[in-house]
C-alpha cells in the first residue's frame, strides 16, 4: 500500500499554500507512521442484482440498495461487489492521542490515515476489476454509503452480511459509524457494457457545503 502525498494534502485542506520545511517533514513522518502501524484488512463478496420497486436487492442476502443515485450508478450492472476495508484500531488510537497532545500532528495524521484507507480501497478495487475481467465483465467505480442519497444506514447491514466484525474486526455502531473509524464500505457494479465513467465525483453529490466541492475538486 502506498499513501499518495497529494491525497494526504487534499484531506488536510491544502489549497496550494506554501509549506515550510518543518510541516513537510511532519507530513512525511506521519505518512511513514501510518504505514508502519496500519493493520490493513479487507473483505468483499460478489452478488447478483435483482431490481425491485423497493430498491436493488442483492440475491441471497437481506441487502437492499436504496436511493436514486445508487440506482443510476448501477443502472447497467447485473452484479456488484460489496467491499469493506479497515486500517485497524491503532490508527484511531494514534489520532486520539495526537489530537490531545499535538493538534497539528493529529490533523495531519488523520489526513494521512484517510488517504491510506482510500489507497487500500484502490488495491481492493483492482482485485475486483481483475475478477470481473475473467468473467467477461467491466466495472463501475466504487460508490460508498453517504454519497448522494445512498444512506449510511446501510453500513450496518453490509457489516452483517459480510461478517466484517468476525473477519476483519470492523463493527458498525447504532449511529451507523464504523469502528475502527478509518474504514470504508463501498459498492462496485459489474456489467457487460457501457462502463460508468462516474464514481463519486463532487458533481453527483448533494453535499453543497463539502470543502472539496468548494475547492472545485471533483476527483474524490
BELGIUR-V847443 format. One record per pair of residues at least 24 apart in sequence whose C-alpha atoms are under 7 Angstrom apart, sorted by the first residue. I is the first residue (numbers start at 1). J is the second residue. Records with the same first field share a line. If there is no record, write none. Layout:
I: J, J
This chain:
1: 119, 120
2: 119
3: 31, 115, 116, 119
4: 115
7: 115
8: 111, 112, 115
11: 111
12: 108, 111
27: 108
30: 108, 109, 112
31: 112
34: 91, 112, 113
37: 90, 91
38: 87, 88, 90, 91
39: 87, 88
40: 86, 87, 88
41: 85, 86, 87, 168
42: 84, 85, 86, 168
43: 83, 84, 85
44: 81, 82, 83, 84
45: 81, 82, 83
46: 79, 80, 81, 82
47: 79, 80, 81
48: 78, 79, 80
49: 78, 79, 80
61: 161
63: 157
66: 150
67: 149, 150
68: 149
69: 148, 149, 150
70: 150
74: 189
76: 191
77: 189, 190, 191
78: 190, 191
79: 189, 190, 191
80: 187, 188, 189, 190
81: 187, 188, 189
82: 186, 187, 188
83: 185, 186, 187
84: 184, 185, 186
85: 121, 183, 184, 185
86: 117, 170, 180, 182, 183, 184
87: 117, 182, 183
88: 180
89: 180
92: 180, 181
113: 182
114: 182
117: 182, 183
132: 190
137: 190, 191, 192
138: 190, 191, 192, 193, 195
139: 188, 189, 190, 191, 195
140: 188, 189, 190, 195, 196
141: 188, 198, 199
142: 186, 187, 188, 199
143: 186, 187, 188, 199, 200
144: 185, 186, 187
145: 186
147: 200, 205
148: 204, 205, 206
152: 176
